Amino acid sequence: MIPTSHHDLLIGRSVALSTVNDDGTVQTTAVWVDLGDDGILRTSLAKARVKYRNLRKRPQATVFSLSPEDQFHTIEIRAEVAFAADPGLMFFSRLLAPYGQTLETFAAQAAEDRETVIFRPSRIRTSA
């Protein structure tokens, strides 16, 4: 479980998502995440993107977030990932809301073939 003391680092913020490329190098991208009421961390990725392809080939990822107010308040989540369909983009719509966006304002991204990525933590490290 993600400690409640660090939920603020995952709600309404961009986080760093790291995956592994085919050549073994790390690829890191800023993404938005949703920490559901069920305590599960999810994001939505376009199937045409490198990070999605990396996760399909190697379903391990690291999510990292750092507080802009306190550089010692961090969370690192190493996780196995699973995938889920997002019919009608209901999850994607929920993901956009805390960032002040809608499917209409994110029309180009909403038009992409997307899938929900579910993070199943294998290790969680926190500081402060």
N, C-alpha and C positions, 0 to 999 in steps of 0.2 A: 504494500500500500504506500501511496505517496503521502508523506507527512503533511498534515494540515498547516504546519508552520511554513511550508514552502509552496502552498497552492498559489500564493500571489505571484510566483515566478512563472506560472503556467497559464494563468487566466488573463486574457486580453493583452498578451505580449507576444512578440516574436521570439522564437527559440531557435537554437542551432540544431539542425538535424544532420548527423553524419552517417554516411553509408560508405561502402567499399566498392571502388571501381574494379573493372576487369583486370587491370594491371596491378592491383593491390594497394593503390594509393587511396587516400581518404578524400571523399567529396563531401563538403559541408555547405548547407544552404539554410538560409533563414526561412522558417515556415510558421504559420499560425497553427495552434493546437487547441483542442477542446478537452477539458477535464470534466467528464460527465458526472452527474449526480451519483453514478455507480462507482466512481473512483477510477474509471478507466480513461487513459489518455489516448486520443485519436487525432488524426489529421486527414486531409483529403489531398490526394495527389493525382495529377494528370498522368495517364498511362504513357504519354509520349515523352515524358521527362526522364532524364538520366537517373535521378534518385529513385524513381519508381522502378525502373528496369534493374537497378542495383539491388533493391530490396526483393524483387522477384527472384533474382539469382541467388542472393545471399540474404536471407530474411533476419538479419541482425542490424540494429541501429543504435546510435547513441543520441539522446536528446540532452542538450545542455542549456541552462538559462542562468543569467547573472543579473542581479538587481542593479539598476542604474544608480540607485541611491546608496547602496552598500555593497562594495565590491567583494565582501566576504560572505555575502548571502547568496549561495549558489545551490543548484541541484544538477546532478548528472544522473541520467537514467539510461542504463544499458538494458536493451530489450530485444526479445524475439518479436517479430511482427507477424500479424495475420492480416488478411484482407477481407473486406466485405463490400458487397454491392451497395450502391446508394441510389435506389430508385427514386425518381423525381427530385434528386439532389436535396433531399430533406436534411441530411447531415451537413452537406456543404453550406446550405442556407444557415443552419444553426452555428456553424463554424465562423461564418462571416459576420454575424450580428454583433458580437462584442467589439468588433473593429469598425463599426459604423457602416458596414457594407451590406449589400443585398445581391441577389442573383442578377438583378437588373444593372446595378452599378459595376458588377464583376461579370458582365455578359460574355466577354471573350473567354474568360476562364471557365465560366459555367457551360460554355459550348464545347469544351474539351471533354473527351471520354475520361471520366474520373472514377476513382475507387477510394473507399475509406480504408485507412491504414490504422490498425489497432496495435498499440504497444503493450506487450506483456513483459513487465520488468523482471530481469534476472538479477539486477543489482541497482540499488539506489544509493547514491552518496550525496550527502548534504553538508553544507557548512553554514555556520551562524544561523 
